[in-house]
């Protein structure tokens, strides 16, 4: 059974985001997603300062099984990426909600959060 932290938002495409008080969301893939992918061997990080729209492909995660495009769950500006993943992409397998985050985005439209799932809804989707 995958873990689903209560304080995050979730997309149907298996990304999570946690929003801070300044309207910056930290984004990664869920525990369910990393289990489905298997051992992660490479992460292509998005470009800092790029403006993205919800649904845009911003990153690619490669595992021993497959490659998976990661879409931005919200619109905004990418303001940081997790450089540690370049050397140790497997961090996502062990700590998907902590050190395994992929990028940070400054939200341009907080109303998009209402279209995402809460923890209970996401847990129902992945059962």
Secondary structure by P-SEA (a helix, b strand, c coil): cbbbbccccccccbbbbbbccccbbbbbbcaaaaaaaccccccccccccccccccccccccccccbbbbbccccccccccccccccccccccccccccccccccccccccccccccccaaaaaaaac
